């Protein structure tokens, strides 16, 4: 997101491309150096970054910001001697035995999972579970998700 919003629009060089993992940089560099296909690759990156930028800017429209001076006037003022800070019920590590791990499944954030596998849908189908509706990667995302579910269930069993 940072590259799409802060760097790419102002970069006057060849191309600005964010590579999530250094081991994947070789593929990106090959794409950029391939004279037969690099025009299409660069256009795809520009298009993807434009979508990300528009998505980000749209999300910022509803936010209202105050000046630094006003924020400093409104800062939290607390007399810590008068604040009732509740002591936690325990300190250290707590271990649960015979805990049903299936309860944890509903709290998994699947977006980083798909990003790690470099499966990215196009807006508005960029995030889980909307990624399954994406024309390009939807089916692949479903297969990967089903395999992950099977693996998790096997581990839990």
Buried (B, 14 or more C-beta within 10 A) or exposed (E): EEBBBEEBEEEEEEBBBBEEEEEEEEEBEEBBEEEEEBEEBBEEBBEBBEBBBEBBEEEEEEEEEEEEEEEEEEEEEEEEEEEEEEEEEEEEEEEEEEEEEEEEEEEEEBEEBBEEBEBBBBBEBBBBEBBBEBEEBBEBBBEBBEEBEEEBEEEEE
